[in-house]
Amino acid sequence: MALLGRRDEPTDAVEEYCHYLGAALEAEGISLEFEHVPWCELGWRKALAGMDRRVGHWKNDWVLIQYTALAWSRRGFPLRFLGLVRFLRKYGVRCGVVFHDAQPYYGSRLVDHVRRRLQIHTMREAVRLADLAVLTTPPEKAQWLPAGAQNVVFIPVGANLPSPETAWTKERSGQKRRPAVAVFSLSQGRVGAEEVKAIVDGMRYVAKRIGPVRLVVFGRNAESAEKLLRESLHGMDVELSLSGILAPEEVVRALGQSDVLLFARGPISTRRGSAIAGIACGLPVVAMEGWETAAPITEAGVVLTQPGEQFGPALMRVLGDPAYRERLAERSRMAQQSYFSWQAIAQQYSAALLGHGGARS
């Protein structure tokens, strides 16, 4: 059983993750059902009272609670989440917590400090209470983990895409087509504007050196950034192709027709699904290195830049050297097969569940 909190809008990547994971777990002999805890609509007391009539039937099952701070609190203060874990343990349910938010939120205001301390407390206590804690980044990157915790496993996220491997054989840009740089989703507000500036600076660098290029932007917040992108790219030999949120099949198609994915939403890591989408589709990925950046993401065809460094030189090297680009693409394909495919992820889940008390189909 996968328990989910408040839905994210306009798309819920965690719910999509559960659906792809569930389909892959079937091959391992494990069935995965889904249930939302309607605390946001009904309040916590009524939501738990509604579960009280069903949780007794889950005693022979694993319940995997999907954790992000905003899924269990409107403003990221998820203290009530611990009550849900205790509620399940009271009924003898084998309880796992999947930490999609592998780190507390940042910020310099007083409220940010308070929120961060509360999130760290919540995550630590959840690990202590749960039978299994699944981290989406390596444990050594989670400094908040309780010392000596033995119930922690690391399983990276996969791309929420159907058959991304089909993009491996699609035609890439050739001599008669502009080299294509894909950007899959942007942030909101001021952070999104900084990402647009970094993207534009990189495209300016490339266009000056190799001539006409194409920028393909789609996904979250792409449409809201269109005006700024077009204004910033004005006068450059850069063709902009922009879409909003696409169907998963169309994402595979767009990435399959691109030469490189530029990941501009902060440092790359094993929990960043929009970056892993490029790897899954067999693309080189240009991204910034950060303190969460570690294997196996570094085993893929990822070209890392340092914080504050422009993306342009890395993009130029990928687009200007076909042999180098193909070597990177091959590394991405191998990493997808070994670490980021849903089959590989499901196998890791199966081993973790069996190793911490068994799994029931």
C-alpha positions, 0 to 999 in steps of 0.5 A: 500500500502506498499512502500519499498526502495532498496532491501537488498541482498541476501534476503530482510527480510522487503519485506518478512515481508510485504508478510506475513503481507499482507496474514494475513491482508486479514483475517482482510478484508484489502488488502495490495499491494506492490511497490518499490520506484526505487530511487537507480536505477533512482535517487530520482527525476525520482522515485518520478516523476514516482509515481506522476502519481499513487499517486492520486489513493491512497487517500483513502488508507493507504501507509505504508512506510517501514523504514530502513536507508539503504533502503533509502540511500546507506550509511545510511544517509536517509534524502531524506526519509523525502521528500518521506513522504512530497510528499505523504502528499501533495497528501492527502495520509494517511501515516504510517511509519514502523520503522524496524530500531528502533534505529540509527546506532552505531559507534565511528568514526566522520562519525558515529556520523554524521550519527547517528544524521541525522538518529535521525533527520529523524526518529523524523521528520517522526513521526511528519509528518506521521499519524501513526508510527509503532515501532517494539520495545516498545516506551520506548526503543526509546529515540529519539521519540518526546515527547508526540507523540500520533500517535505511536503504538508498533507491534513486528515483526513475523517470516518470516516462513510459518506455523512455528507451524508445528515444534511444533509436530516434533521429537526433539533429543532423546536418540539416537540422539545428542542434537542439538543447532541451530544458525540461521544467523550470522553477517559479518566481525569482528562482525561475528567472535566474534559471532563464538567465543561466539558460540564455547565457549558455545558448548565447555562448553556443550560438556565437560559436557554432551558429544556429541552434534550437532551444526546446523548453517544456514542462512545469512553468515553461509557459510562464517563462515564455515572455522572459525567454523570448525577450532575452533571446531576441537578436540571437540565432536561437530558435525557441520551441516552447510548450507547457506540460506535455503527456509523458509520451510527448516528453519522450518524443521531445527528448528523443529529438534533442541532442542534450538536456540542460538541467537548470533547476539547481544541482543535479542529484539522484532525486531530480526526476526531470534530470533523470528523464534525460538520462533515461532517454539516452541523452547527455546531460549538462548540469551543475554539481552540488553537495547532493551530486554523487553516484550513480548519477555521476556514472551517467553521461553528465557533464558537471559545471561548478556553481557560478560557472556558465553552462555555455562551454559544457554545452559547446563541448557536447554539441561540437564533438559528435564522438564525445556526445555519443560516448556520453549518450552511451553512458546514460543508456548504461546508467538507465539500465543499471540504476534508473529503470523502473525494473532496476528500482523495483528489484531494489525495493523487493530486496529491501522489503524482503530484507526488513520483514518480508513482502506479500503479493 
